[in-house]
Amino acid sequence: MAKSLHKLNPAQAYKMGYEAGMRENNIQGYMAATTMMVLAYYNVIDDHIKTHKTQSALIKAFEAELNRLFAEEFKDIDHIGVAIAKVNEVRKYFGMVLIEWDMTKPQSVTTAKNASYKRYLGC
């Protein structure tokens, strides 16, 4: 059973609400991104793959892998760092323009308490 927020001190209640909001926003952001990818796929796939059977198999495999990455690989900040490092390798493999990542440290880094987040940011 969930704790009643009114019985917690205000800082604990705020922290619980903040963490719940972050989880929900991450999921909503993910869903928005995957929705756009599915639409982009639909808009261009006929120019590249002619059979509906192959198109369907590819989009289903693509979506399953997106979900796996989000649920399994990206739940740990260290895994996200590895994925970011691999993105340009994949882009280079496919002849795409490489991304110049903004690796400047956010202002809140100086107060970060999570050790793996600090390592990820190079603190």
Summary of the structure (lengths in Angstrom):
residues: 123
radius of gyration: 19.5
end to end distance: 38.1
largest distance: 60.5
contacts: 240
relative contact order: 0.06
helix: 75%
strand: 0%
